[in-house]
Amino acid sequence: MGKHERGTIFCKKIGVKASVPGCAAADTVSISQLAMAWQHLVIIGFYSDPIFHNKAFYPTVIAAAATSSRNSLGAVISFIFQFKWRIVYIVADVPRGSGTVANSGSASLAAALHVRGCTVHSTTVNTSAGDSSSPFLSALTQIRKSARIVSFWGHALSLRRFMVAAQRSNMTKGDYVYIYLDISEYPTGVFGKVAWENQDDYDNEARSAYESVFVVAPTPSVTPSSEKAREILFRRLIEGSKLHYNYSYATGFLPGPNVLSTYSTLKILGEMLAEILRTHQIPDAGRLARRMMNHSFDTNVGTLEFDAAGERIVRFDVKQLDWNSGTFQTVLRQQMKTTVLEFHCIREITWQTGLPPPDRPVCGFSGIDGPCAPTGGGRNLILGTCLTLLCMGPVAVIMSWYYNNRKERKCDFAVFELTEALRFLTPMSTNSSFAD
């Protein structure tokens, strides 16, 4: 049997299946379950699930997605905990194509933080087209009353509008931190480009506001040696999309990272198959999957790493606006420590007040807690008591007349009025419950 024939039989026996975004998550899990019974190798290019870490049930599944909820949420939570912040307000803007991610991602982050003992507040906004900041004003009002650390989910243009509104509300002076998760390592049409500059009247306000923004984004996988090859692949994909599917990418936007990840994984698989065929071996799908697990591969479009469960390892950076260049520069980068990714300092973070802001103001959200709480000495107490006694006489006469002339009123009316009056003099307690 010749190499070509052997290769044909080999491919049929292995039964490689590359899952694409057209498949729903439930379908992907079902296909993966069938793959175990059929001994087929499954490469998932857009979706990841912790369930696939159970290799007893999914021994032939390779999760090659460019990012996953586990990796991205883990990066955001790690950054929040890095500075011991435990009170977080989550804002999700949902109308654009990124709305699905904003909905599911914000809810997952809220649940994860809540489980870890954090106080979580959240709200959803639905903005319309344009640059009006009004949809965010209500959210900013609530944030001022309950949090200083804000996680924003939505399109990059929505982030810009939100930050302009925050700038106008005087909430970008260093006492607030705004965290934005950009799940793509380069701009795409779905999520946009995180930038203050948009060639409009809001550029100056946006630039000032972005000093309070930290962007959590995947560490670039491209290397200087693979950058040219990736540019060529992008051009081929964009031209092919227009030619075969009549779809045109917007100017400045590129095919999504999951496309590159799937392409690279299949290239890796092809090289492994070629090597095996040269040695006249016919391995099973499980052996192929195991050869990808716990390995790093340098491809012509970037470096791909896979963990022991066959899931792609995606490291994240934290970026901050550099005022001199006007661009976001990496200040923290995840590095592997044994089996855990931890942030390490790349360059010093610039805090507007010199220090990371606390998640609760020194005087509380009401402004009259802690050292700002009203105080009074013995002299003030004596004076207050005397004034109270002087007022009680006229009040007693008036109340006596009132009750004698309005006997139909309930006895608890005065208590109710007194309670209402006191309520406005008492600092409002912050909501520590988990908000949906």
VOGU-3710 file (C-alpha; in Angstrom, 3 decimals, decimal comma):
1> mgkhergtif> 0,000/0,000/0,000  1,486/3,340/-1,042  1,836/6,407/1,108  -1,145/8,076/-0,520  -3,387/5,103/0,140  -2,047/4,711/3,652  -2,679/8,381/4,279  -6,255/8,130/3,047  -7,039/5,201/5,318  -5,244/6,918/8,140
11> ckkigvkasv> -7,332/10,096/7,833  -10,551/8,121/7,702  -9,565/6,169/10,772  -8,659/9,258/12,762  -11,740/11,191/11,701  -10,561/14,713/12,395  -13,399/17,165/13,073  -12,781/20,885/13,381  -15,649/22,539/15,209  -16,651/25,977/13,914
21> pgcaaadtvs> -18,731/28,852/15,360  -21,837/27,618/13,543  -22,157/24,835/16,112  -23,879/25,653/19,362  -22,124/24,934/22,642  -24,465/22,032/23,404  -23,796/20,574/19,940  -20,052/20,822/20,539  -20,339/18,846/23,767  -22,526/16,221/22,053
31> isqlamawqh> -20,083/15,868/19,156  -17,220/15,482/21,621  -19,089/12,706/23,433  -19,625/10,865/20,166  -15,983/11,378/19,277  -14,895/9,403/22,323  -17,007/6,432/21,212  -15,836/6,689/17,617  -12,225/7,467/18,513  -12,279/10,686/16,493
41> lviigfysdp> -10,081/13,650/17,196  -12,075/16,860/17,816  -10,449/20,281/17,510  -12,652/23,059/18,874  -11,706/26,427/17,457  -14,146/28,817/19,112  -15,488/27,353/22,342  -14,068/26,000/25,560  -15,673/24,365/28,557  -14,185/23,055/31,832
51> ifhnkafypt> -16,041/19,819/31,161  -13,422/18,957/28,533  -10,768/18,810/31,263  -12,168/15,430/32,275  -10,015/13,336/29,975  -11,702/10,130/31,125  -14,760/11,265/29,144  -13,137/13,554/26,565  -9,721/12,055/25,799  -9,628/13,199/22,157
61> viaaaatssr> -10,778/16,814/22,514  -8,400/19,709/21,834  -9,785/23,144/22,809  -7,888/25,584/20,586  -10,024/28,700/21,053  -8,072/31,939/21,168  -9,654/32,698/24,533  -12,026/31,118/27,006  -14,225/32,315/29,833  -11,977/30,538/32,324
71> nslgavisfi> -8,846/32,309/31,089  -10,370/35,749/30,581  -12,407/35,857/33,795  -9,434/34,487/35,693  -7,301/37,348/34,388  -9,831/40,015/35,412  -10,315/38,499/38,881  -6,562/38,135/39,347  -6,068/41,833/38,540  -8,839/42,858/40,945
81> fqfkwrivyi> -7,426/40,725/43,752  -3,897/41,955/43,050  -4,848/45,204/44,778  -7,172/43,647/47,358  -10,301/45,228/45,895  -13,472/43,499/47,084  -16,278/45,886/46,062  -16,965/45,894/42,318  -19,639/47,464/40,143  -20,275/45,732/36,794
91> vadvprgsgt> -21,770/47,607/33,830  -22,821/45,674/30,706  -23,776/47,396/27,465  -25,663/44,888/25,329  -27,079/46,203/22,036  -24,174/45,618/19,647  -22,707/42,393/18,274  -20,642/42,168/21,446  -23,841/42,102/23,534  -23,836/38,314/23,934
101> vansgsasla> -20,360/38,368/25,434  -21,274/41,377/27,585  -24,349/39,606/28,948  -22,802/36,231/29,664  -19,367/37,537/30,638  -20,622/40,136/33,098  -22,975/37,631/34,733  -20,179/35,063/35,037  -17,821/37,629/36,543  -20,466/38,722/39,043
111> aalhvrgctv> -21,080/35,131/40,112  -17,356/34,353/40,396  -16,644/37,449/42,490  -19,665/36,840/44,695  -18,554/33,278/45,416  -15,165/34,671/46,463  -16,783/36,916/49,072  -16,869/40,167/47,104  -19,632/42,738/47,230  -20,977/42,951/43,687
121> hsttvntsag> -23,338/45,479/42,145  -24,340/45,338/38,500  -26,497/46,988/35,911  -27,297/46,554/32,224  -27,646/49,444/29,781  -28,855/49,419/26,203  -27,339/52,307/24,284  -28,320/53,559/20,871  -26,094/54,839/18,097  -24,291/58,139/18,533
131> dssspflsal> -22,111/59,672/21,193  -24,708/60,739/23,728  -23,593/59,925/27,267  -27,106/60,036/28,760  -27,685/56,226/28,898  -24,770/55,940/31,321  -25,629/58,779/33,692  -27,975/56,660/35,821  -25,336/53,924/36,135  -22,673/56,446/37,149
141> tqirksariv> -24,982/57,883/39,796  -25,398/54,435/41,330  -21,668/53,718/41,080  -20,875/56,885/43,016  -23,062/55,617/45,873  -21,698/52,074/46,078  -18,315/51,375/44,431  -15,003/52,712/43,197  -13,892/49,728/41,091  -15,866/49,360/37,855
151> sfwghalslr> -15,811/46,521/35,312  -17,249/47,577/31,953  -18,463/45,061/29,345  -19,415/45,993/25,792  -18,138/47,370/22,513  -15,019/49,543/22,596  -17,010/52,537/21,323  -19,472/52,068/24,188  -16,544/52,110/26,615  -15,455/55,429/25,121
161> rfmvaaqrsn> -18,932/56,934/25,550  -19,086/55,615/29,114  -15,727/57,137/29,981  -16,658/60,512/28,477  -19,748/60,470/30,709  -17,562/59,571/33,702  -15,204/62,433/32,860  -18,106/64,878/32,819  -19,326/63,468/36,137  -15,922/64,202/37,719
171> mtkgdyvyiy> -15,298/60,484/38,275  -11,890/60,142/36,563  -9,594/61,934/39,001  -7,865/58,865/40,378  -10,399/57,709/42,956  -12,105/55,336/40,489  -10,668/52,424/38,491  -12,324/51,220/35,271  -11,474/47,733/34,009  -12,240/46,663/30,443
181> ldiseyptgv> -11,803/43,110/29,150  -10,773/42,993/25,502  -10,947/39,322/24,544  -9,086/39,825/21,266  -5,368/40,475/20,974  -5,987/42,748/17,971  -8,995/44,864/16,847  -11,970/43,059/15,322  -15,287/44,330/14,000  -17,240/42,635/16,792
191> fgkvawenqd> -15,542/44,371/19,714  -13,840/47,351/18,086  -10,573/49,024/19,011  -9,919/50,436/22,457  -8,786/53,981/21,736  -9,558/57,464/23,006  -9,048/59,032/19,597  -11,995/58,976/17,197  -11,451/62,235/15,290  -14,429/63,951/16,910
201> dydnearsay> -15,233/66,616/19,488  -14,849/64,187/22,396  -11,184/63,260/21,835  -9,749/65,503/24,550  -12,299/64,378/27,142  -11,784/60,732/26,222  -8,012/60,994/26,491  -8,228/62,463/29,986  -10,825/59,884/31,033  -8,762/56,950/29,770
211> esvfvvaptp> -6,104/57,662/32,370  -8,410/55,764/34,750  -8,867/52,763/32,424  -7,041/49,438/32,612  -7,457/47,105/29,632  -7,111/43,360/30,224  -6,262/41,718/26,887  -4,553/38,544/25,600  -0,793/38,668/25,331  0,122/38,898/21,620
221> svtpssekar> 0,982/35,458/20,271  2,708/36,756/17,161  6,489/36,903/17,087  8,708/39,077/14,868  9,484/36,025/12,721  5,798/35,165/12,219  4,415/38,672/11,807  4,864/38,749/8,027  3,294/35,311/7,581  0,284/36,375/9,609
231> eilfrrlieg> -0,188/39,503/7,498  -0,203/37,338/4,356  -2,760/34,969/5,894  -4,983/37,893/6,892  -4,899/39,188/3,334  -5,818/35,776/1,915  -8,695/35,371/4,388  -10,091/38,840/3,691  -9,868/38,361/-0,086  -11,377/34,872/0,131
241> sklhynysya> -14,225/36,107/2,305  -15,128/38,730/-0,278  -14,744/36,384/-3,238  -16,516/33,294/-1,909  -18,984/34,658/0,652  -19,529/38,256/-0,477  -18,543/39,481/2,989  -16,279/42,503/3,386  -14,379/43,313/6,554  -14,578/46,912/7,759
251> tgflpgpnvl> -11,490/49,012/7,172  -8,898/48,394/9,868  -10,519/45,206/11,166  -9,250/41,654/10,725  -10,616/38,111/10,931  -11,137/36,993/14,525  -8,364/35,333/16,546  -10,308/32,057/16,668  -9,858/31,769/12,893  -6,091/32,002/13,331
261> stystlkilg> -6,143/29,609/16,258  -8,065/26,947/14,326  -5,838/27,411/11,285  -2,681/27,087/13,399  -3,962/24,004/15,213  -4,753/22,256/11,946  -1,286/23,150/10,682  0,193/21,581/13,821  -1,915/18,482/13,265  -0,801/18,305/9,642
271> emlaeilrth> 2,852/18,398/10,636  2,310/15,638/13,200  0,515/13,503/10,612  3,313/14,013/8,107  5,901/12,945/10,662  3,899/9,844/11,576  3,396/8,867/7,944  7,124/9,156/7,306  7,682/6,489/9,964  4,845/4,307/8,593
281> qipdagrlar> 2,857/4,439/11,826  -0,918/4,477/12,208  -1,666/5,901/15,660  -5,120/6,434/17,087  -6,787/9,763/17,789  -5,956/9,558/21,488  -2,245/9,412/20,757  -2,495/12,448/18,497  -4,364/14,381/21,173  -1,794/13,468/23,812
291> rmmnhsfdtn> 1,015/14,714/21,579  -0,603/18,157/21,598  -1,272/18,246/25,341  1,298/19,959/27,546  3,223/21,251/24,552  4,080/24,574/22,939  4,194/25,011/19,163  5,760/27,788/17,081  3,639/28,164/13,959  3,977/30,514/11,015
301> vgtlefdaag> 1,269/32,772/12,507  2,196/32,680/16,178  2,959/30,535/19,211  0,326/28,181/20,625  0,549/26,525/24,057  -1,671/23,714/25,301  -2,092/22,561/28,889  -2,289/18,996/30,207  -6,009/18,847/29,335  -5,507/19,938/25,739
311> erivrfdvkq> -6,844/23,468/26,239  -4,963/26,359/24,748  -3,180/28,485/27,341  -3,916/32,163/26,784  -1,889/34,608/28,826  -3,187/38,097/29,485  -1,695/41,570/29,776  -2,949/44,573/31,711  -2,494/47,789/29,746  -2,587/51,412/30,830
321> ldwnsgtfqt> -2,662/54,601/28,777  0,763/56,138/28,334  0,164/59,873/28,275  3,237/60,710/26,167  2,501/58,292/23,331  -1,292/58,287/23,680  -1,341/54,486/23,371  -2,044/51,672/25,798  1,143/50,043/27,055  1,528/46,774/28,951
331> vlrqqmkttv> 2,163/47,237/32,682  1,432/43,696/33,915  1,791/40,331/32,151  0,750/36,860/33,188  3,522/34,334/33,646  3,239/30,678/34,512  4,186/29,812/38,073  4,036/26,018/38,390  0,483/25,504/37,069  -0,936/28,957/37,860
341> lefhcireit> -0,804/32,150/35,799  0,217/35,178/37,859  0,632/38,829/36,929  4,150/40,214/36,993  5,198/43,830/36,618  6,469/44,887/33,182  6,545/48,605/33,884  5,430/50,756/36,792  1,730/51,541/36,996  0,924/55,247/37,130
351> wqtglpppdr> -1,680/56,103/39,755  -3,118/59,599/39,501  -3,103/60,005/43,286  0,212/58,207/43,757  -1,382/55,049/45,198  -4,002/52,482/44,111  -7,401/53,819/45,178  -9,264/51,874/47,891  -12,480/50,136/46,900  -14,257/52,031/49,678
361> pvcgfsgidg> -13,580/55,740/50,347  -12,027/56,622/53,704  -15,223/58,449/54,641  -17,469/55,764/53,147  -19,769/56,185/50,180  -21,988/58,541/52,172  -19,035/60,799/52,991  -19,777/60,835/56,731  -18,366/57,482/57,871  -15,121/56,701/59,699
371> pcaptgggrn> -13,025/59,799/60,430  -15,694/61,957/58,764  -18,468/60,843/61,101  -20,089/63,671/63,097  -18,522/64,034/66,551  -19,191/66,221/69,616  -17,676/66,729/73,040  -19,377/67,037/76,429  -20,045/70,741/75,874  -21,938/70,014/72,671
381> lilgtcltll> -23,892/67,261/74,409  -24,981/69,586/77,259  -25,947/72,313/74,792  -27,942/69,892/72,687  -29,757/68,544/75,726  -30,732/72,039/76,873  -32,044/72,970/73,442  -34,053/69,763/73,315  -35,676/70,452/76,696  -36,522/74,004/75,650
391> cmgpvavims> -38,226/72,700/72,511  -40,160/69,941/74,237  -42,557/72,354/76,016  -44,094/73,965/72,889  -44,074/70,618/71,073  -46,006/68,967/73,936  -48,685/71,703/73,867  -49,099/71,423/70,079  -49,258/67,611/70,114  -51,832/67,643/72,910
401> wyynnrkerk> -54,087/69,969/70,911  -53,530/67,874/67,773  -54,623/64,606/69,358  -57,581/66,165/71,158  -58,897/67,488/67,830  -57,988/64,505/65,594  -58,839/61,428/67,687  -59,487/59,378/64,576  -55,755/59,247/63,799  -53,883/56,083/64,772
411> cdfavfelte> -51,548/56,200/67,742  -48,565/55,049/65,677  -48,798/58,060/63,338  -46,362/60,085/65,412  -43,953/57,146/65,605  -44,106/56,756/61,829  -43,419/60,430/61,265  -40,573/60,343/63,748  -39,060/57,289/62,070  -39,274/58,935/58,662
421> alrfltpmst> -37,613/62,063/59,995  -34,774/60,086/61,562  -34,262/58,046/58,426  -33,044/61,075/56,509  -30,555/61,896/59,259  -29,077/58,405/59,311  -26,242/57,479/56,891  -27,638/55,140/54,253  -26,158/51,673/54,530  -24,426/50,317/51,439
431> nssfad> -25,951/47,354/49,700  -23,744/44,332/50,332  -25,942/41,839/48,573  -25,247/40,344/45,190  -27,171/42,182/42,485  -28,260/40,382/39,359
//
